[in-house]
């Protein structure tokens, strides 16, 4: 899926929700799609990866994981059928990231896009992309290391990702390997 197809599907979902008795839906999106939609990388991905639903707590957006209403799930299915895409084009397989821990303030830093009156999509910010991609690169390697290279991660961003991943319990040695592979060998040398 490329960015234009994702935009088409999200617009269709926004219309479908607007024409139903659905509640407002606010989704925090992670993975590669925020990078694609923000022009950071050019590759395709298999889905739009929702990490959490967002609720407001004292006007502060907070990621949470309630199950979506059946009207929402039905709307996602209708969009898939009409557009001839896989039924899980909007996936929530990354919801486990909530249990593992998301960076503080991730929903507040997200880029907010509205699709109709009822659908809000929050694309995680570049800062949070780097943190989560560093974590994934240390755990699984590709395509996350390649994404960090393609988006020209700065030394400051790489350092922030390194420090956050250490706080999350990731291996210093694995993170140093990631830094070297993504073009920050000098930084890795200073942190070794």
Protein Blocks (a to p, Z undefined) as FASTA:
>chain_A
ZZklmmmmmmmmmmmmmmmcbdcdddddehjllmmmnopamcdcfbdcdfbdcddeehia
cdddddcdfklmmmmmmmmmmnopafklpccklmmmmmnopaehklmmpccddehjkbcc
ddddfklmmmmmmmmmmmnopaklmmmmmnopafklmmmmmmmmmmnopafklmmmmmmm
nopammmmmmZZ
